[in-house]
Amino acid sequence: MLSPYPQQDAGAAAETQRPSALAGAQPVAAFTQLASLLDLLAVLVAGLLWMDAPLVRHAFTPLEAQLIGLGLAAFCWAAMLALTPATLGRLLDMPWAIADAALLPGAIGGAAALLAFLVADHSLAMALLLWPAAALSILLPLRILLSGLAIRGVRDGWLRRRIAVVGATDMSAELIHRLTDPANPEIPDLVGIFDDRDATRRPPEVGGVGVRGDIAELCHRAQTERLDLIVIALPLSRAMDILRSVQQVQALTAEVVVLLEGQNAAPQGTRVSVIAGYPVLQLVRQPLQPGAVLAKGALDYVVAALALLMVSPILLTAALAIRLSGPGPVLFRQPRVGRNGRIFHILKLRTLRWDPADDGTRGVVANDKRVTPIGHVLRVLCVDELPQLINVLRGEMSLVGPRPHVAHMLVAGRPIEELVPGYGARHRMKPGITGWAQVNGLSGTMSDVSMARTVIAHDLAYISEWSLWLDLRILARTAVISLFGRNAFDVQLREWKGL
């Protein structure tokens, strides 16, 4: 079976570029989310200005004005998100961007004023008509500014999607022609074409875009280059090739779509998107949207910094005990597989007897004679995991996420990616110090195939159902487990019942 991440040794891991604090926040998605946030701020400011208008103060009590102003702002923003979202395509077309900003506030304010005129009196209707005027006075120049920034961003290159195409086919040639057409306002940066046929059967280029290699090369590039979208340009008659391609890129955070033009017809009832006039079916979505990336990142850095400061006396005491217990370093460093298949060095307090030849692939089993007396205490109290707070501050890990494994970890003598379908998809998010599997009694070494599949099912469910509230719940449960202690080898398999 194909590995979900490229081969990499410890030396290469040291050379791998460390991810930034905002790794995973694609510029296009981040820009559109920022535009939506500015829309919200604009309607809120409009509501505040409306409350202070003399006509409003005369028509409504202060409490009535506050409730109406905030209610209209919230309703208007929700309607804009649902009906006229600030997508890059709309922002690149300035007339549409202006029309979107004017239509809904005017319609909502006009409807409220008409209702007030019919059921109340003329003064209330006139006061309510001031709200869309206030909203438009802020939204219109804001949308003009955002539209201008979007146009310049695409032109200068910093607001372009980075797209990779899988398949050197006639479909990919037509797609590239449409994407690079000067009439296309949303011109992307094409990373290249990738095809799993051998080098003698691959053309050197398609549509002026070079064929860079096979899909393994694409996965390797994704470790150091941003990748927003993977387009599979293969006919549905090659369904097995499409499935194989998805399996190979499942560890990447990019969205994955398949073209539906020509030989490919959209299955009935499916939700189809469009890229440069091409209908596409989304197979894999990004695990976190830009706002979620920022929220999760803020939680990670703030909590990790405070926690590291609070537990520093415990770490110093544990480090001294390890140093006095025998030879070997205090910290245990080991290459682990992180987000996008990137290799990083995890930090833990050493709990095993020092053995430079131990590569960590067999894990730690129950009653393992390599565990030192001090190490046993540290494991029971979860203190050995605390140095991973440094990994969080370095951007390599998150507080909550799938636990990082060594590459090609063995379960029952076989690499785990051969035993668990979809295993590589757990690398679409940063690994965590704790996770949904761990707080459900699935901590410790995965000793058999059944447990491995259960753990991975929990990891994939966490990625699918992520929310900030879920992270907070997991952190709270982890704190309770740490407070009362746990035996790392006493693993209780539980039926997963959802999040």
N, C-alpha and C positions, 0 to 999 in steps of 0.2 A: 504493500500500500504506500502511496505517496505521503511523505512527511508534511505536516502542516506548517513547517518552518524550515528554512534552509539550514544545511549543516554549518556549524560554526564552532570553533574550539575556544578555549579560554583565552588564548592570545588575541584572537579576533575580537572577543568580547570586550577586552580592555580598550580596543581601538574604536568600538562602536560609539557613534555620537550620542551623547546623553540627551534625552528628550527634554524639551523646554517645558516651562510651567503651563503653557497653553497648547501643548502638543495635542492634536486632535480637533482643535477649533478651526475648521476650514474657513478661509476668508469670506467666500461667498455667503455661506450660511450664517457666519457671524455678522456680516454686514446687514443682511436682511433682518436678522433678529434685532440688531441695534436699531434699525429703522422702525420696527414694530414697537420697541421700547420707547423711542422718541415720539411716536404717535400717541402712546399712552400719556407720556409727560405733557404733550401738547394739549390734549383734551382736558387733562387735570388742571393745567395752568389756565386754560380757557374757563373752566368751571370756577376757579378761584376769582378770576377777573369778573366773571358774570355776577358772582355773589356781592361784589363791592359796588356794582353799578347803582346809582341813585334810584332809578326806576324799579330795580329788583328789590332794594331795601324798602321801598314804599309799598310794593305789592305783596311781599312775603315776609314772614317772621324770619329771624336769623336761622333758626333750626330748619324751617321749611326750605329756605334758600340753600342751606348746606346739603340737605338730603336730595333736593332736586338737581343741584349742580353736580354732585358726585354721581348720582344715579344716571344722569344723562351722559356723563363722561364714560362711565363704566359700560353702559349699553352701547354707546357709539364705538368704543374700542373693540368690544366683543364682536360687533357687526363688521367692523373693518377687518378683523382677523378672519372671520368666516367668509365674507363676500369679496373683499378687495385686499387680500394680503399683500404685503410689501415684498413681492418677489423681485429678483434681479431683472427678469424680463420686463416687468411693468415699470420699474424705476429707470430702465434704459430708454423707455419711450416716454419722454417728458410730458406730452399731452395726456397720456393715460395716467401718469403719476399725479398730475394736477387734477384730472377729472375724478380720480379715486378719492383724493383728499377733500374735494368739494361736494361730491354726491351724497354720501351718507350723513355727514353732520347737517347739511342743509335739509335733507329729507327728514331726519329724526327731529331736528329743532322745529321744522315747519309742521310736522305732525303733532308735536306737543303743543305748539301755539294754536293750531286749529282745534284741538281737543279742548283746550282751555277756553277758547272763544265760544265753543258750542255749549259747554257745561257751566262756565263761570261768567267772566265779564271781559271787556275789551282791555282793561289795564293789565290783567294777568297774561293775556295773549301777547301784548306788546313786550312785556318783560321777558317772556320766553323766547321771543324772536331775537333777543339780544344774544342768546346762547350760541346759535349757529354762526352769528356774525363774529363773536369772540373766537370760536373754534377755527373758522376759516381764516381769520387774520393771523393765526399762528401756524395752522397746518399748511396753508398754501406756500408761504416762503420756505417752510421746512422741507416740503416735498420737492420744491424746485432745487434747493441746496443738495438734498440727497440724490436727486436725479443727476445733477451735474457731477457730483462725486462719483456716482456709479459709472457714468459715461467716461470720465477721466480715468477711473480705476481700471476699466477694461482696456482702454487705449494704452495705458502705461504698463499694464501687465499684472499689477498687484491684486486685481479683483477678477482674476480668471480662474475657472475650474481647471484642475489638472486631470486629464482624462487619459486612460490607457485602454487600448482596443485589443481584444483577444480574438484572433482569427485573421489570417491574411486572405480575405475572400473578396468577392465582388461586392458583397454587402458592406464590408468595411471601407472599400474604395468609395462607394456612393456616400456613406456617412461622412467620411473625411472631406469629400467635396462640399457637402452641405455645411459642415462645421467651419471650414476655412473660407467659405464664400464671403467676399467683402460685404454682401448685403446682410449677413448674419450679425446683428449687433452684439451678440454674446459669444464672441470668438474665444475658444478655450486655448490652453496650452496642451498640446498633444505629447504625452510622455513617450509614446511609441506604440508599435504593434508587436504583439507577442503571440507566438504560434508554437504548439508542441510538436509539430512535425520536425523531422531531422533537418539539419542545415542544408542538405542537398535538395530538399523539396520546398524549402521556404524561399519566396522571392526576397530580394534585398530591400525592396520598398514597395509600398502600396499607396497610391495617390500622393506621392511625394513625401510620405512619412516612412522613416526607416523601420524595418523589422529588427527589433533589438535583441531577440532571442526567444527562449521558451518562457513558460509561466513561472518556472522556478526563478528565472532572472527577474521577472516582474516582482516576485515576493522579496527578492534580495534588494531591489531598488527601493521598495516601500519601507525598508528599515531606516533609510537615510533621506528619502525624498517624500514630500507631501503628495498624497494621492487621494483625489476626491471621488472619482468615479471610474468604474471598470465596466466597459461595454463589451458584451460578448456578441460578436458579429458572426454567428454560426446559424445555419438553418436548423429548424427543429428536427429534421430528419437525422441530424447528428446529436440526438438527445444525450447519448452516453458521453460524448465529448463535452457537451455543455455541463453535464453533471460533474464530470471529472474536473473541469475548469473551476467550477464553484467550490469543489472540495479543496482544491489547491489554494484558492485565495480566501478561504473562510477565516483565516487568522488575521486578515487585514481589516482596517476600520473603514475602508472605502465602501460606498454603495456599489452594488453589482446589479446590472440590468441586462436583459437580452433583447436584441432587436426583433421587432415583429413585422417588419416590412417584407414584401415579396412572398417567399415561401412560408413565412411564419404568419399565422393568423392568431389574433388575440383570443384566448379561451373565453367562452361566454361567462359573463359575470365578473371578470377580473377587472381590477382597477389599473388602467393604462395611463402612463405619462407620455410626454412628447419631448424629444430632443432634436432640435434643428429640423422639425417637421416629421421626424421618425417616431412612430409609436414604439414604446419600450415597456417591457414588463419587469417590475422590480422584483429581484430574487433575494437580495440581502440589503437591508437598510443600515444606516449608521447607528451604532449602539447608543450614542448620546448626541443630542442636538447641542448647538453652541452654548445656549443658556445653561444647559445641564452640565456641560464641560466646565464652565466658569463657576457654577454653584458647587459642584463636587470638588473642583480644585481649591476653591476658597475654604471649604470645610476641611480638606486635607491639610493645607498649609497652616491654618490657624490652630486647629486641634493638635496637629503633630508638634508644632513649636511649643505650645503650652504644655503638652504632655511630656515632651522631652525635658523641659525645664523642671517639671514636678518630679519626674522619676530619676533625675540625675543622681541623687544620693543612693537610690537603690542600685543603679547601674554601677556606680563606683564601688559599693560594697560587694556586689556580685563579681566584679572584675578582680578585686583583691582576693576574694575566696578562690577564684579559678586560678589565679597566678600562684597561690600558695599550695594548690592541690596537686600540682605536678607540671611536667614540661608541656610546652605547646603555647600557642598564642591565646589571648583572651577572646578575641573575636574570630568567628568562623565565617570565612568568605567562600561563597560557592556560586558558580555560574548558574543562573536560572533563566527560563524563558519568560519574557515580559510581553508587553503590548506590541502588536504587529510582528510577533516572533522575535523581537529584539532581545539579545542576550545581555543580561546585567549581572552584577555580583550582589547577591543578597547578604545581609549582615545579621549574624546571630551571635549570642554568647555561646561559646563552645561548651557543649555538654558531653561530648564523647572523648575517649582517650585519643591523643593526637596520633594520626596516621596519615602522612602525606599522600599515600597511595589510594586512599578511599575517594572514589569519584562521586559517591552519593547516589548512584542509580538504584541501589537496593534498599535505600531508606533505613529506618530504624524499626525493628520489630519488638514485640513484647518480650520483656525480660532480657533485652539486649545487653550482653556483657560489656559492650563498649561504653555504655553510659556510666559516667563517674558518679560517686555519691552526691557531690555538689550539683552535677548536671541533673540528677534525678529530682532534686528539690526545685531547681530552676524550671524544669519542665512542668512539674506539677503546678507551680504558681504562674506559669506562662511568662516568667521574667526573661527567659532566653530569647523571646521574640521582640523585646523592647528596642534593640538597636535598629530594627527595621523602620523606626520613626525617621532615622537618617535617610533611608532609602526613599521615604515619602517626601522629605524636604528636598531631595535631589531630583525629584520628578520621575523616579523609576517605579514607584509603587503608589498605591492609594491606601487609605485606612481600611476601606472595605472593597472587596473584589475577590475573584477566584484566587486561591492560593497558588503561588508560583511553583512550578515543578522544574526538575532538571530535564534537560533535553533527552527525549527518548527514554523516559523513566520506565523501569520494568515493573510489570504487574504479573505475578505468576510466571515469571521468566520471559515475558514477551513485552515489547514496547507498547505503551498504553495507547498510542495513536492507532495501532493495529487492532486493538480490542474494542475501542469505543468510537462508533461513528460520530462525526461532528466534533471530535475532541478539539480540533484546531480553532473552532469558533470561540472558545473561552479566551483566546488571546486578543479578542477585539477590544477588550478593556484592560486597563492597568491591573496587574495583580494586587491583591490586598493582604494586609496583616491578618485580617479576619474576614470571614465571608458567611454567606447564607448556609453553606454546607457545615461549616465549623460550629455555628450556634445551634445546629440541629443534631448534634451528637456525632457528626461525621468527621471528627478530627483524627489525626494520627495517620499512620502509614496505611495505604490501600493494599491490603493483603490478598485480595481476590478480585476476580473480574466483576462479580456482582456489586461489591462495594464501590469499585472504580466507576461503574456505570451510574450508580446512584449519586455519587459525588459530582460527576460531570453533569448529570441531569439537574442538580441543584445549582451548579455554576451557570449553566445556560439559562435556567429559569430566572436567576438573578439578573443576568444581562438583559433578558427580554422584558422583565418587569421593573427595571430600575426606577427608583424615585429617591429624592432626598430624604423623604420620610422613611423609606425602607432602610437607607444607610443609618439613620439615627436609631431605628429599632435594633438593627444588628449591633451597633456600637453599645447600646444599652445592655443588650443580652450578653455581649462579650465582657462588659464590666462586671456583671453579676457572676459570670463563670469565673473570672479572674479573682473576684473577691472571695468566693467560697472554694476556689481551687478545683482542679480536675485532673484525672489520670489520663495522660495522653494516649494510653494504649487501651483504655476501656471504651471502645467504640460501640455505640448502640445504633444499629441500622433502623431507621424510621421510614415509614412510607411517606413520600412527599405528598402533601395535600394542598400545595399552592402557597402563594405568598400572602 
